């Protein structure tokens, strides 16, 4: 992680974290992005964003997504 050891976490590091999670889980960064977006939408009761033309093919083939883990 490029900012390891710094006290503050900030949104600018989200991509680095997602890249590391993708590497550890041996999946694509796109799969991590799709799943975390779906988890956030489920958690906060948001509708999924409308995909762009390039994303629509990917999202059509996504199986039923598991519910996010309970926190606490």
C-alpha positions in Angstrom: 0.0 0.0 0.0 1.5 3.3 -1.0 0.4 5.2 2.1 0.9 2.4 4.7 1.6 3.8 8.2 0.0 7.1 7.7 -2.7 7.9 10.2 -5.5 9.0 8.0 -7.4 6.9 5.6 -9.1 8.7 2.8 -11.1 8.1 -0.4 -8.1 8.7 -2.6 -6.8 5.3 -1.4 -9.9 3.3 -2.3 -8.5 2.2 -5.7 -5.3 0.9 -4.1 -7.3 -1.1 -1.5 -9.5 -2.5 -4.3 -6.5 -3.5 -6.4 -5.0 -5.3 -3.4 -8.3 -7.1 -2.6 -8.6 -8.2 -6.3 -5.0 -9.5 -6.3 -5.5 -11.4 -3.0 -8.8 -12.9 -4.2 -7.4 -13.5 -7.7 -10.2 -11.7 -9.4 -10.3 -8.7 -11.7 -10.6 -5.2 -10.3 -13.8 -4.9 -12.3 -15.3 -7.8 -10.3 -14.4 -6.1 -7.1 -15.9 -2.8 -8.2 -19.1 -4.5 -9.4 -19.5 -6.4 -6.1 -18.7 -3.5 -3.8 -21.1 -1.2 -5.7 -23.8 -3.8 -5.4 -23.1 -4.2 -1.7 -23.2 -0.5 -1.1 -26.5 -0.2 -3.0 -28.0 -3.0 -0.9 -26.7 -1.6 2.4 -27.9 1.9 1.7 -31.0 0.8 -0.2 -29.9 2.5 -3.4 -30.8 1.5 -6.9 -27.9 0.2 -9.0 -26.4 2.9 -11.3 -27.3 2.7 -14.9 -24.4 1.0 -16.7 -22.6 2.6 -19.6 -22.6 0.8 -22.9 -19.2 -0.8 -22.1 -20.4 -2.0 -18.7 -23.8 -3.2 -19.7 -22.5 -6.6 -21.0 -20.6 -7.2 -17.8 -23.5 -6.4 -15.5 -26.0 -8.5 -17.5 -24.0 -11.7 -16.7 -23.6 -11.1 -13.0 -25.4 -13.8 -11.0 -27.5 -13.1 -8.0 -25.3 -11.2 -5.6 -24.9 -12.3 -2.0 -26.0 -9.9 0.7 -23.2 -8.0 2.4 -21.9 -9.3 5.7 -23.5 -7.9 8.8 -21.3 -5.5 10.8 -21.1 -5.6 14.5 
